[in-house]
């Protein structure tokens, strides 16, 4: 369960590292993000599962700090992300995601299979989808 939660969180964090081609300024995602909510397949994860995690975004690079460290690149088009793991447990993996930045919270819904983009920020009955909501560290 911890490895699954870590992989999901890393995917989420990877999603945050940006190369954007949308109206949102990519620099708005730069910084350190702390998870406040996570769920997979409609099941919320307990806060203890992500309390020591953080996502660091700098332009198109991301670092996820959890039980281990994961690094990679993110490419953006519209409100979608392509996340590429380069170092750590997700090295060599590609994840797809959708994201939004609203009310000072970053929400990312990942498809851990990487074969299509999620259609909505909803994971219920979808075991390959992982959702994470972040707030920016001050």
N, CA, C and O atoms as CSV, one atom per row, in Angstrom:
chain,resi,resn,atom,element,x,y,z
A,1,UNK,N,N,0.827,-1.191,0.000
A,1,UNK,CA,C,0.000,0.000,0.000
A,1,UNK,C,C,0.869,1.252,0.000
A,1,UNK,O,O,0.565,2.222,-0.695
A,2,UNK,N,N,1.970,1.232,0.794
A,2,UNK,CA,C,2.850,2.403,0.847
A,2,UNK,C,C,3.500,2.645,-0.509
A,2,UNK,O,O,3.625,3.788,-0.948
A,3,UNK,N,N,3.917,1.558,-1.178
A,3,UNK,CA,C,4.562,1.717,-2.475
A,3,UNK,C,C,3.563,2.234,-3.504
A,3,UNK,O,O,3.915,3.060,-4.345
A,4,UNK,N,N,2.327,1.760,-3.447
A,4,UNK,CA,C,1.288,2.241,-4.350
A,4,UNK,C,C,1.018,3.715,-4.093
A,4,UNK,O,O,0.924,4.506,-5.032
A,5,UNK,N,N,0.894,4.085,-2.828
A,5,UNK,CA,C,0.643,5.490,-2.483
A,5,UNK,C,C,1.814,6.347,-2.930
A,5,UNK,O,O,1.617,7.445,-3.451
A,6,UNK,N,N,3.034,5.856,-2.731
A,6,UNK,CA,C,4.221,6.603,-3.146
A,6,UNK,C,C,4.245,6.756,-4.657
A,6,UNK,O,O,4.514,7.845,-5.162
A,7,UNK,N,N,3.970,5.688,-5.382
A,7,UNK,CA,C,3.959,5.763,-6.840
A,7,UNK,C,C,2.902,6.745,-7.320
A,7,UNK,O,O,3.142,7.518,-8.247
A,8,UNK,N,N,1.742,6.715,-6.697
A,8,UNK,CA,C,0.674,7.629,-7.067
A,8,UNK,C,C,1.057,9.064,-6.765
A,8,UNK,O,O,0.829,9.962,-7.576
A,9,UNK,N,N,1.634,9.272,-5.608
A,9,UNK,CA,C,2.039,10.623,-5.233
A,9,UNK,C,C,3.118,11.124,-6.173
A,9,UNK,O,O,3.098,12.287,-6.577
A,10,UNK,N,N,4.046,10.270,-6.519
A,10,UNK,CA,C,5.122,10.653,-7.427
A,10,UNK,C,C,4.542,11.036,-8.781
A,10,UNK,O,O,4.972,12.006,-9.404
A,11,UNK,N,N,3.575,10.271,-9.218
A,11,UNK,CA,C,2.917,10.603,-10.476
A,11,UNK,C,C,2.298,11.982,-10.399
A,11,UNK,O,O,2.404,12.782,-11.329
A,12,UNK,N,N,1.664,12.242,-9.301
A,12,UNK,CA,C,1.041,13.539,-9.106
A,12,UNK,C,C,2.076,14.630,-9.127
A,12,UNK,O,O,1.887,15.665,-9.766
A,13,UNK,N,N,3.136,14.410,-8.453
A,13,UNK,CA,C,4.175,15.414,-8.386
A,13,UNK,C,C,4.808,15.641,-9.738
A,13,UNK,O,O,5.100,16.773,-10.124
A,14,UNK,N,N,5.010,14.580,-10.434
A,14,UNK,CA,C,5.572,14.684,-11.767
A,14,UNK,C,C,4.677,15.540,-12.636
A,14,UNK,O,O,5.146,16.326,-13.459
A,15,UNK,N,N,3.397,15.376,-12.441
A,15,UNK,CA,C,2.440,16.140,-13.220
A,15,UNK,C,C,2.614,17.620,-13.014
A,15,UNK,O,O,2.279,18.423,-13.885
A,16,UNK,N,N,3.127,17.975,-11.885
A,16,UNK,CA,C,3.254,19.394,-11.545
A,16,UNK,C,C,4.449,20.038,-12.211
A,16,UNK,O,O,4.451,21.251,-12.420
A,17,UNK,N,N,5.443,19.281,-12.542
A,17,UNK,CA,C,6.611,19.852,-13.208
A,17,UNK,C,C,6.186,20.216,-14.625
A,17,UNK,O,O,5.561,19.410,-15.313
A,18,UNK,N,N,6.517,21.411,-15.057
A,18,UNK,CA,C,5.815,21.914,-16.231
A,18,UNK,C,C,6.669,22.302,-17.414
A,18,UNK,O,O,7.790,22.792,-17.276
A,19,UNK,N,N,6.114,22.071,-18.553
A,19,UNK,CA,C,6.435,22.761,-19.788
A,19,UNK,C,C,5.073,23.100,-20.350
A,19,UNK,O,O,4.415,22.228,-20.918
A,20,UNK,N,N,4.624,24.349,-20.211
A,20,UNK,CA,C,3.238,24.704,-20.490
A,20,UNK,C,C,3.071,25.383,-21.835
A,20,UNK,O,O,3.924,26.154,-22.275
A,21,UNK,N,N,1.963,25.082,-22.472
A,21,UNK,CA,C,1.540,25.752,-23.694
A,21,UNK,C,C,0.117,26.243,-23.527
A,21,UNK,O,O,-0.665,26.205,-24.477
A,22,UNK,N,N,-0.234,26.706,-22.333
A,22,UNK,CA,C,-1.594,27.146,-22.082
A,22,UNK,C,C,-1.596,28.580,-21.608
A,22,UNK,O,O,-0.554,29.231,-21.538
A,23,UNK,N,N,-2.780,29.061,-21.285
A,23,UNK,CA,C,-2.933,30.430,-20.828
A,23,UNK,C,C,-2.316,30.647,-19.458
A,23,UNK,O,O,-1.914,31.766,-19.138
A,24,UNK,N,N,-2.230,29.609,-18.646
A,24,UNK,CA,C,-1.647,29.749,-17.316
A,24,UNK,C,C,-0.142,29.904,-17.437
A,24,UNK,O,O,0.500,29.201,-18.217
A,25,UNK,N,N,0.419,30.822,-16.667
A,25,UNK,CA,C,1.857,31.018,-16.629
A,25,UNK,C,C,2.494,29.841,-15.903
A,25,UNK,O,O,2.122,29.540,-14.769
A,26,UNK,N,N,3.446,29.175,-16.540
A,26,UNK,CA,C,4.094,27.998,-15.952
A,26,UNK,C,C,4.741,28.342,-14.617
A,26,UNK,O,O,4.815,27.489,-13.733
A,27,UNK,N,N,5.205,29.565,-14.459
A,27,UNK,CA,C,5.844,29.951,-13.202
A,27,UNK,C,C,4.886,29.900,-12.025
A,27,UNK,O,O,5.327,29.847,-10.877
A,28,UNK,N,N,3.596,29.914,-12.282
A,28,UNK,CA,C,2.618,29.844,-11.194
A,28,UNK,C,C,2.701,28.503,-10.463
A,28,UNK,O,O,2.303,28.410,-9.302
A,29,UNK,N,N,3.202,27.489,-11.114
A,29,UNK,CA,C,3.320,26.175,-10.483
A,29,UNK,C,C,4.683,25.969,-9.835
A,29,UNK,O,O,4.883,24.999,-9.105
A,30,UNK,N,N,5.614,26.870,-10.096
A,30,UNK,CA,C,6.930,26.750,-9.474
A,30,UNK,C,C,6.809,26.896,-7.966
A,30,UNK,O,O,6.075,27.748,-7.466
A,31,UNK,N,N,7.536,26.058,-7.259
A,31,UNK,CA,C,7.539,26.115,-5.799
A,31,UNK,C,C,7.395,24.736,-5.201
A,31,UNK,O,O,7.506,23.720,-5.886
A,32,UNK,N,N,7.146,24.727,-3.904
A,32,UNK,CA,C,6.986,23.482,-3.161
A,32,UNK,C,C,5.518,23.312,-2.810
A,32,UNK,O,O,4.893,24.208,-2.243
A,33,UNK,N,N,4.974,22.149,-3.155
A,33,UNK,CA,C,3.558,21.839,-2.966
A,33,UNK,C,C,3.407,20.700,-1.972
A,33,UNK,O,O,4.126,19.703,-2.035
A,34,UNK,N,N,2.464,20.861,-1.056
A,34,UNK,CA,C,2.198,19.850,-0.036
A,34,UNK,C,C,0.828,19.224,-0.272
A,34,UNK,O,O,-0.151,19.948,-0.450
A,35,UNK,N,N,0.737,17.902,-0.277
A,35,UNK,CA,C,-0.572,17.267,-0.504
A,35,UNK,C,C,-1.500,17.463,0.692
A,35,UNK,O,O,-1.089,17.361,1.847
A,36,UNK,N,N,-2.763,17.747,0.378
A,36,UNK,CA,C,-3.783,17.882,1.422
A,36,UNK,C,C,-4.877,16.821,1.270
A,36,UNK,O,O,-5.669,16.599,2.185
A,37,UNK,N,N,-4.908,16.175,0.110
A,37,UNK,CA,C,-5.890,15.124,-0.145
A,37,UNK,C,C,-5.357,14.240,-1.260
A,37,UNK,O,O,-4.782,14.734,-2.230
A,38,UNK,N,N,-5.549,12.931,-1.120
A,38,UNK,CA,C,-5.204,11.982,-2.176
A,38,UNK,C,C,-6.237,10.870,-2.188
A,38,UNK,O,O,-6.778,10.493,-1.149
A,39,UNK,N,N,-6.504,10.346,-3.389
A,39,UNK,CA,C,-7.412,9.201,-3.509
A,39,UNK,C,C,-7.039,8.393,-4.738
A,39,UNK,O,O,-6.462,8.909,-5.696
A,40,UNK,N,N,-7.381,7.120,-4.687
A,40,UNK,CA,C,-7.191,6.227,-5.821
A,40,UNK,C,C,-8.438,5.360,-5.929
A,40,UNK,O,O,-8.951,4.848,-4.933
A,41,UNK,N,N,-8.909,5.209,-7.154
A,41,UNK,CA,C,-10.096,4.388,-7.417
A,41,UNK,C,C,-11.266,4.769,-6.510
A,41,UNK,O,O,-12.040,3.906,-6.095
A,42,UNK,N,N,-11.394,6.061,-6.202
A,42,UNK,CA,C,-12.495,6.537,-5.380
A,42,UNK,C,C,-12.295,6.377,-3.887
A,42,UNK,O,O,-13.155,6.779,-3.104
A,43,UNK,N,N,-11.174,5.798,-3.476
A,43,UNK,CA,C,-10.900,5.579,-2.063
A,43,UNK,C,C,-9.905,6.618,-1.552
A,43,UNK,O,O,-8.776,6.680,-2.039
A,44,UNK,N,N,-10.310,7.434,-0.576
A,44,UNK,CA,C,-9.379,8.416,-0.012
A,44,UNK,C,C,-8.238,7.720,0.723
A,44,UNK,O,O,-8.443,6.706,1.391
A,45,UNK,N,N,-7.047,8.270,0.594
A,45,UNK,CA,C,-5.911,7.761,1.353
A,45,UNK,C,C,-5.862,8.509,2.681
A,45,UNK,O,O,-6.192,9.693,2.729
A,46,UNK,N,N,-5.460,7.846,3.749
A,46,UNK,CA,C,-5.351,8.542,5.034
A,46,UNK,C,C,-4.227,9.576,4.977
A,46,UNK,O,O,-3.226,9.374,4.290
A,47,UNK,N,N,-4.396,10.673,5.693
A,47,UNK,CA,C,-3.388,11.742,5.654
A,47,UNK,C,C,-2.023,11.251,6.099
A,47,UNK,O,O,-1.010,11.811,5.682
A,48,UNK,N,N,-1.966,10.230,6.926
A,48,UNK,CA,C,-0.679,9.675,7.356
A,48,UNK,C,C,0.112,9.120,6.172
A,48,UNK,O,O,1.340,9.046,6.227
A,49,UNK,N,N,-0.584,8.731,5.102
A,49,UNK,CA,C,0.086,8.160,3.928
A,49,UNK,C,C,0.864,9.210,3.146
A,49,UNK,O,O,1.791,8.862,2.415
A,50,UNK,N,N,0.506,10.501,3.284
A,50,UNK,CA,C,1.187,11.536,2.500
A,50,UNK,C,C,1.670,12.728,3.335
A,50,UNK,O,O,2.071,13.748,2.775
A,51,UNK,N,N,1.636,12.611,4.652
A,51,UNK,CA,C,1.966,13.758,5.500
A,51,UNK,C,C,3.412,14.236,5.342
A,51,UNK,O,O,3.680,15.411,5.593
A,52,UNK,N,N,4.340,13.390,4.942
A,52,UNK,CA,C,5.743,13.792,4.789
A,52,UNK,C,C,6.138,13.958,3.329
A,52,UNK,O,O,7.328,14.043,3.022
A,53,UNK,N,N,5.179,14.006,2.436
A,53,UNK,CA,C,5.475,14.127,1.008
A,53,UNK,C,C,5.458,15.589,0.584
A,53,UNK,O,O,4.790,16.426,1.191
A,54,UNK,N,N,6.207,15.869,-0.468
A,54,UNK,CA,C,6.139,17.190,-1.081
A,54,UNK,C,C,6.548,17.088,-2.538
A,54,UNK,O,O,7.317,16.215,-2.941
A,55,UNK,N,N,6.008,18.005,-3.301
A,55,UNK,CA,C,6.297,18.107,-4.724
A,55,UNK,C,C,6.986,19.442,-4.948
A,55,UNK,O,O,6.488,20.487,-4.531
A,56,UNK,N,N,8.129,19.399,-5.605
A,56,UNK,CA,C,8.855,20.621,-5.915
A,56,UNK,C,C,8.864,20.768,-7.429
A,56,UNK,O,O,9.297,19.864,-8.144
A,57,UNK,N,N,8.384,21.910,-7.915
A,57,UNK,CA,C,8.308,22.177,-9.347
A,57,UNK,C,C,9.185,23.373,-9.670
A,57,UNK,O,O,9.109,24.411,-9.012
A,58,UNK,N,N,10.012,23.218,-10.680
A,58,UNK,CA,C,10.812,24.324,-11.194
A,58,UNK,C,C,10.779,24.229,-12.713
A,58,UNK,O,O,11.473,23.413,-13.319
A,59,UNK,N,N,9.958,25.079,-13.309
A,59,UNK,CA,C,9.751,25.092,-14.755
A,59,UNK,C,C,9.267,23.723,-15.225
A,59,UNK,O,O,8.171,23.311,-14.845
A,60,UNK,N,N,10.040,23.003,-16.037
A,60,UNK,CA,C,9.571,21.714,-16.538
A,60,UNK,C,C,10.170,20.522,-15.789
A,60,UNK,O,O,10.067,19.383,-16.245
A,61,UNK,N,N,10.794,20.786,-14.641
A,61,UNK,CA,C,11.389,19.717,-13.837
A,61,UNK,C,C,10.596,19.563,-12.537
A,61,UNK,O,O,10.085,20.533,-11.977
A,62,UNK,N,N,10.514,18.332,-12.084
A,62,UNK,CA,C,9.834,18.082,-10.807
A,62,UNK,C,C,10.681,17.165,-9.940
A,62,UNK,O,O,11.478,16.368,-10.434
A,63,UNK,N,N,10.490,17.298,-8.656
A,63,UNK,CA,C,11.068,16.393,-7.672
A,63,UNK,C,C,9.965,16.048,-6.685
A,63,UNK,O,O,9.293,16.933,-6.156
A,64,UNK,N,N,9.785,14.764,-6.442
A,64,UNK,CA,C,8.834,14.311,-5.434
A,64,UNK,C,C,9.642,13.724,-4.297
A,64,UNK,O,O,10.471,12.834,-4.485
A,65,UNK,N,N,9.379,14.246,-3.119
A,65,UNK,CA,C,10.061,13.750,-1.929
A,65,UNK,C,C,9.025,13.021,-1.087
A,65,UNK,O,O,8.035,13.606,-0.646
A,66,UNK,N,N,9.273,11.736,-0.874
A,66,UNK,CA,C,8.375,10.906,-0.071
A,66,UNK,C,C,9.258,9.916,0.679
A,66,UNK,O,O,10.228,10.320,1.322
A,67,UNK,N,N,8.940,8.642,0.608
A,67,UNK,CA,C,9.800,7.635,1.227
A,67,UNK,C,C,11.123,7.529,0.488
A,67,UNK,O,O,12.113,7.040,1.033
A,68,UNK,N,N,11.133,7.989,-0.749
A,68,UNK,CA,C,12.339,8.100,-1.559
A,68,UNK,C,C,12.156,9.354,-2.411
A,68,UNK,O,O,11.148,10.051,-2.292
A,69,UNK,N,N,13.119,9.634,-3.258
A,69,UNK,CA,C,13.050,10.827,-4.107
A,69,UNK,C,C,12.883,10.409,-5.560
A,69,UNK,O,O,13.553,9.492,-6.035
A,70,UNK,N,N,11.992,11.084,-6.252
A,70,UNK,CA,C,11.704,10.808,-7.655
A,70,UNK,C,C,11.844,12.118,-8.422
A,70,UNK,O,O,11.380,13.162,-7.964
A,71,UNK,N,N,12.485,12.063,-9.588
A,71,UNK,CA,C,12.678,13.267,-10.396
A,71,UNK,C,C,12.311,12.977,-11.841
A,71,UNK,O,O,12.401,11.843,-12.312
A,72,UNK,N,N,11.890,14.043,-12.541
A,72,UNK,CA,C,11.550,13.869,-13.937
A,72,UNK,C,C,11.158,15.169,-14.603
A,72,UNK,O,O,11.430,16.261,-14.104
A,73,UNK,N,N,10.505,15.018,-15.754
A,73,UNK,CA,C,10.101,16.151,-16.579
A,73,UNK,C,C,8.609,16.100,-16.844
A,73,UNK,O,O,7.992,15.035,-16.845
A,74,UNK,N,N,8.037,17.290,-17.072
A,74,UNK,CA,C,6.619,17.385,-17.391
A,74,UNK,C,C,6.449,18.264,-18.621
A,74,UNK,O,O,7.096,19.303,-18.756
A,75,UNK,N,N,5.573,17.834,-19.509
A,75,UNK,CA,C,5.204,18.628,-20.682
A,75,UNK,C,C,3.719,18.915,-20.589
A,75,UNK,O,O,2.922,18.037,-20.257
A,76,UNK,N,N,3.353,20.169,-20.889
A,76,UNK,CA,C,1.964,20.605,-20.774
A,76,UNK,C,C,1.408,21.022,-22.112
A,76,UNK,O,O,2.101,21.609,-22.944
A,77,UNK,N,N,0.152,20.710,-22.301
A,77,UNK,CA,C,-0.596,21.229,-23.436
A,77,UNK,C,C,-2.034,21.360,-22.973
A,77,UNK,O,O,-2.658,20.392,-22.538
A,78,UNK,N,N,-2.540,22.569,-23.074
A,78,UNK,CA,C,-3.869,22.866,-22.563
A,78,UNK,C,C,-3.883,22.541,-21.066
A,78,UNK,O,O,-2.996,22.994,-20.343
A,79,UNK,N,N,-4.835,21.793,-20.594
A,79,UNK,CA,C,-4.894,21.444,-19.170
A,79,UNK,C,C,-4.490,19.996,-18.940
A,79,UNK,O,O,-4.973,19.339,-18.018
A,80,UNK,N,N,-3.594,19.513,-19.796
A,80,UNK,CA,C,-3.139,18.130,-19.719
A,80,UNK,C,C,-1.638,18.096,-19.475
A,80,UNK,O,O,-0.918,19.043,-19.791
A,81,UNK,N,N,-1.186,16.992,-18.909
A,81,UNK,CA,C,0.230,16.803,-18.619
A,81,UNK,C,C,0.695,15.453,-19.147
A,81,UNK,O,O,-0.044,14.469,-19.154
A,82,UNK,N,N,1.938,15.446,-19.585
A,82,UNK,CA,C,2.658,14.207,-19.856
A,82,UNK,C,C,3.852,14.233,-18.920
A,82,UNK,O,O,4.678,15.144,-18.976
A,83,UNK,N,N,3.935,13.239,-18.068
A,83,UNK,CA,C,4.941,13.187,-17.013
A,83,UNK,C,C,5.910,12.043,-17.321
A,83,UNK,O,O,5.505,10.913,-17.592
A,84,UNK,N,N,7.196,12.376,-17.269
A,84,UNK,CA,C,8.231,11.397,-17.606
A,84,UNK,C,C,9.182,11.238,-16.427
A,84,UNK,O,O,9.909,12.169,-16.079
A,85,UNK,N,N,9.177,10.051,-15.809
A,85,UNK,CA,C,10.089,9.771,-14.705
A,85,UNK,C,C,11.502,9.558,-15.227
A,85,UNK,O,O,11.712,8.805,-16.177
A,86,UNK,N,N,12.470,10.223,-14.604
A,86,UNK,CA,C,13.878,10.107,-15.018
A,86,UNK,C,C,14.747,9.462,-13.950
A,86,UNK,O,O,15.706,8.759,-14.272
A,87,UNK,N,N,14.419,9.696,-12.669
A,87,UNK,CA,C,15.189,9.124,-11.554
A,87,UNK,C,C,14.221,8.656,-10.475
A,87,UNK,O,O,13.180,9.277,-10.260
A,88,UNK,N,N,14.559,7.572,-9.801
A,88,UNK,CA,C,13.730,7.083,-8.708
A,88,UNK,C,C,12.823,5.946,-9.137
A,88,UNK,O,O,13.046,5.322,-10.174
A,89,UNK,N,N,11.791,5.676,-8.330
A,89,UNK,CA,C,10.923,4.516,-8.569
A,89,UNK,C,C,10.139,4.608,-9.877
A,89,UNK,O,O,9.699,3.583,-10.397
A,90,UNK,N,N,9.958,5.800,-10.414
A,90,UNK,CA,C,9.217,5.956,-11.666
A,90,UNK,C,C,10.111,6.220,-12.873
A,90,UNK,O,O,9.623,6.651,-13.917
A,91,UNK,N,N,11.401,5.970,-12.745
A,91,UNK,CA,C,12.330,6.156,-13.861
A,91,UNK,C,C,11.868,5.310,-15.045
A,91,UNK,O,O,11.582,4.122,-14.898
A,92,UNK,N,N,11.800,5.934,-16.217
A,92,UNK,CA,C,11.399,5.236,-17.426
A,92,UNK,C,C,9.896,5.151,-17.630
A,92,UNK,O,O,9.451,4.620,-18.648
A,93,UNK,N,N,9.105,5.655,-16.700
A,93,UNK,CA,C,7.645,5.577,-16.812
A,93,UNK,C,C,7.074,6.874,-17.377
A,93,UNK,O,O,7.639,7.954,-17.205
A,94,UNK,N,N,5.945,6.735,-18.052
A,94,UNK,CA,C,5.200,7.872,-18.617
A,94,UNK,C,C,3.797,7.843,-18.038
A,94,UNK,O,O,3.111,6.824,-18.105
A,95,UNK,N,N,3.372,8.967,-17.467
A,95,UNK,CA,C,2.029,9.098,-16.925
A,95,UNK,C,C,1.330,10.255,-17.625
A,95,UNK,O,O,1.966,11.236,-18.011
A,96,UNK,N,N,0.041,10.134,-17.782
A,96,UNK,CA,C,-0.769,11.224,-18.326
A,96,UNK,C,C,-1.636,11.766,-17.195
A,96,UNK,O,O,-1.965,11.050,-16.249
A,97,UNK,N,N,-2.001,13.042,-17.308
A,97,UNK,CA,C,-2.780,13.652,-16.235
A,97,UNK,C,C,-3.522,14.876,-16.753
A,97,UNK,O,O,-3.209,15.424,-17.810
A,98,UNK,N,N,-4.511,15.284,-15.973
A,98,UNK,CA,C,-5.151,16.581,-16.164
A,98,UNK,C,C,-4.918,17.352,-14.872
A,98,UNK,O,O,-4.713,16.757,-13.815
A,99,UNK,N,N,-4.951,18.680,-14.962
A,99,UNK,CA,C,-4.712,19.461,-13.759
A,99,UNK,C,C,-5.472,20.781,-13.816
A,99,UNK,O,O,-5.899,21.240,-14.875
A,100,UNK,N,N,-5.623,21.376,-12.621
A,100,UNK,CA,C,-6.223,22.701,-12.522
A,100,UNK,C,C,-5.642,23.398,-11.290
A,100,UNK,O,O,-5.282,22.755,-10.304
A,101,UNK,N,N,-5.562,24.705,-11.371
A,101,UNK,CA,C,-5.102,25.531,-10.263
A,101,UNK,C,C,-6.241,26.478,-9.930
A,101,UNK,O,O,-6.530,27.408,-10.683
A,102,UNK,N,N,-6.889,26.234,-8.790
A,102,UNK,CA,C,-8.029,27.033,-8.359
A,102,UNK,C,C,-7.949,27.276,-6.861
A,102,UNK,O,O,-7.592,26.386,-6.090
A,103,UNK,N,N,-8.287,28.490,-6.465
A,103,UNK,CA,C,-8.336,28.827,-5.039
A,103,UNK,C,C,-7.056,28.428,-4.311
A,103,UNK,O,O,-7.098,27.905,-3.197
A,104,UNK,N,N,-5.926,28.680,-4.952
A,104,UNK,CA,C,-4.604,28.403,-4.385
A,104,UNK,C,C,-4.359,26.918,-4.119
A,104,UNK,O,O,-3.498,26.559,-3.315
A,105,UNK,N,N,-5.119,26.061,-4.797
A,105,UNK,CA,C,-4.887,24.623,-4.713
A,105,UNK,C,C,-4.635,24.060,-6.102
A,105,UNK,O,O,-5.306,24.422,-7.068
A,106,UNK,N,N,-3.661,23.173,-6.185
A,106,UNK,CA,C,-3.325,22.479,-7.417
A,106,UNK,C,C,-3.924,21.085,-7.331
A,106,UNK,O,O,-3.617,20.325,-6.412
A,107,UNK,N,N,-4.776,20.752,-8.284
A,107,UNK,CA,C,-5.399,19.431,-8.327
A,107,UNK,C,C,-4.905,18.714,-9.564
A,107,UNK,O,O,-4.955,19.253,-10.670
A,108,UNK,N,N,-4.431,17.503,-9.376
A,108,UNK,CA,C,-3.927,16.696,-10.490
A,108,UNK,C,C,-4.593,15.325,-10.428
A,108,UNK,O,O,-4.625,14.680,-9.380
A,109,UNK,N,N,-5.122,14.897,-11.564
A,109,UNK,CA,C,-5.684,13.553,-11.684
A,109,UNK,C,C,-4.819,12.794,-12.688
A,109,UNK,O,O,-4.750,13.160,-13.862
A,110,UNK,N,N,-4.172,11.754,-12.224
A,110,UNK,CA,C,-3.223,10.971,-13.014
A,110,UNK,C,C,-3.852,9.681,-13.538
A,110,UNK,O,O,-4.668,9.045,-12.871
A,111,UNK,N,N,-3.453,9.326,-14.731
A,111,UNK,CA,C,-3.736,7.987,-15.243
A,111,UNK,C,C,-2.424,7.230,-15.117
A,111,UNK,O,O,-1.487,7.489,-15.872
A,112,UNK,N,N,-2.344,6.310,-14.186
A,112,UNK,CA,C,-1.104,5.590,-13.931
A,112,UNK,C,C,-0.742,4.620,-15.047
A,112,UNK,O,O,0.404,4.181,-15.143
A,113,UNK,N,N,-1.711,4.286,-15.887
A,113,UNK,CA,C,-1.418,3.440,-17.043
A,113,UNK,C,C,-0.770,4.266,-18.151
A,113,UNK,O,O,-0.049,3.722,-18.987
A,114,UNK,N,N,-1.021,5.574,-18.163
A,114,UNK,CA,C,-0.410,6.464,-19.145
A,114,UNK,C,C,-0.922,6.302,-20.560
A,114,UNK,O,O,-0.303,6.802,-21.499
A,115,UNK,N,N,-2.041,5.612,-20.732
A,115,UNK,CA,C,-2.528,5.333,-22.090
A,115,UNK,C,C,-3.589,6.320,-22.578
A,115,UNK,O,O,-3.957,6.296,-23.753
A,116,UNK,N,N,-4.080,7.181,-21.698
A,116,UNK,CA,C,-5.049,8.212,-22.079
A,116,UNK,C,C,-5.123,9.226,-20.937
A,116,UNK,O,O,-4.626,8.982,-19.838
A,117,UNK,N,N,-5.747,10.357,-21.218
A,117,UNK,CA,C,-5.906,11.379,-20.178
A,117,UNK,C,C,-7.214,11.140,-19.432
A,117,UNK,O,O,-8.214,10.761,-20.042
A,118,UNK,N,N,-7.217,11.357,-18.127
A,118,UNK,CA,C,-8.487,11.273,-17.402
A,118,UNK,C,C,-9.483,12.274,-17.998
A,118,UNK,O,O,-9.087,13.332,-18.487
A,119,UNK,N,N,-10.736,11.943,-17.958
A,119,UNK,CA,C,-11.772,12.819,-18.507
A,119,UNK,C,C,-12.267,13.832,-17.492
A,119,UNK,O,O,-12.794,14.879,-17.866
A,120,UNK,N,N,-12.102,13.528,-16.202
A,120,UNK,CA,C,-12.582,14.404,-15.129
A,120,UNK,C,C,-11.725,14.163,-13.891
A,120,UNK,O,O,-10.908,13.243,-13.856
A,121,UNK,N,N,-11.919,14.988,-12.895
A,121,UNK,CA,C,-11.200,14.860,-11.628
A,121,UNK,C,C,-11.971,13.916,-10.710
A,121,UNK,O,O,-12.357,14.276,-9.598
A,122,UNK,N,N,-12.181,12.712,-11.200
A,122,UNK,CA,C,-12.985,11.693,-10.529
A,122,UNK,C,C,-12.289,10.355,-10.691
A,122,UNK,O,O,-11.924,9.979,-11.805
A,123,UNK,N,N,-12.098,9.626,-9.592
A,123,UNK,CA,C,-11.402,8.334,-9.657
A,123,UNK,C,C,-12.301,7.141,-9.338
A,123,UNK,O,O,-11.868,5.996,-9.473
A,124,UNK,N,N,-13.528,7.382,-8.922
A,124,UNK,CA,C,-14.409,6.289,-8.512
A,124,UNK,C,C,-14.564,5.250,-9.619
A,124,UNK,O,O,-14.845,5.584,-10.770
A,125,UNK,N,N,-14.378,3.997,-9.252
A,125,UNK,CA,C,-14.494,2.848,-10.161
A,125,UNK,C,C,-13.453,2.864,-11.277
A,125,UNK,O,O,-13.633,2.218,-12.309
A,126,UNK,N,N,-12.372,3.598,-11.069
A,126,UNK,CA,C,-11.299,3.669,-12.073
A,126,UNK,C,C,-9.972,3.390,-11.370
A,126,UNK,O,O,-9.307,4.324,-10.922
A,127,UNK,N,N,-9.576,2.118,-11.268
A,127,UNK,CA,C,-8.414,1.742,-10.466
A,127,UNK,C,C,-7.075,2.290,-10.948
A,127,UNK,O,O,-6.111,2.264,-10.183
A,128,UNK,N,N,-6.974,2.781,-12.168
A,128,UNK,CA,C,-5.692,3.330,-12.639
A,128,UNK,C,C,-5.607,4.841,-12.457
A,128,UNK,O,O,-4.602,5.449,-12.823
A,129,UNK,N,N,-6.651,5.456,-11.895
A,129,UNK,CA,C,-6.630,6.905,-11.693
A,129,UNK,C,C,-6.273,7.249,-10.252
A,129,UNK,O,O,-6.741,6.621,-9.303
A,130,UNK,N,N,-5.431,8.265,-10.125
A,130,UNK,CA,C,-4.971,8.756,-8.824
A,130,UNK,C,C,-5.162,10.263,-8.803
A,130,UNK,O,O,-4.767,10.957,-9.740
A,131,UNK,N,N,-5.760,10.764,-7.745
A,131,UNK,CA,C,-6.037,12.189,-7.608
A,131,UNK,C,C,-5.272,12.736,-6.417
A,131,UNK,O,O,-5.242,12.124,-5.350
A,132,UNK,N,N,-4.656,13.893,-6.608
A,132,UNK,CA,C,-3.963,14.549,-5.506
A,132,UNK,C,C,-4.275,16.037,-5.548
A,132,UNK,O,O,-4.276,16.658,-6.612
A,133,UNK,N,N,-4.539,16.598,-4.374
A,133,UNK,CA,C,-4.786,18.028,-4.215
A,133,UNK,C,C,-3.661,18.585,-3.359
A,133,UNK,O,O,-3.344,18.039,-2.303
A,134,UNK,N,N,-3.052,19.690,-3.827
A,134,UNK,CA,C,-1.911,20.287,-3.135
A,134,UNK,C,C,-2.185,21.732,-2.748
A,134,UNK,O,O,-2.986,22.422,-3.379
A,135,UNK,N,N,-1.513,22.166,-1.713
A,135,UNK,CA,C,-1.450,23.592,-1.386
A,135,UNK,C,C,0.029,23.974,-1.425
A,135,UNK,O,O,0.907,23.155,-1.151
A,136,UNK,N,N,0.279,25.228,-1.771
A,136,UNK,CA,C,1.651,25.695,-1.891
A,136,UNK,C,C,2.227,25.964,-0.516
A,136,UNK,O,O,1.584,26.578,0.335
A,137,UNK,N,N,3.461,25.492,-0.308
A,137,UNK,CA,C,4.149,25.743,0.960
A,137,UNK,C,C,4.518,27.217,1.015
A,137,UNK,O,O,4.994,27.781,0.030
A,138,UNK,N,N,4.301,27.825,2.143
A,138,UNK,CA,C,4.608,29.254,2.298
A,138,UNK,C,C,5.975,29.488,2.845
A,138,UNK,O,O,6.378,30.636,3.031
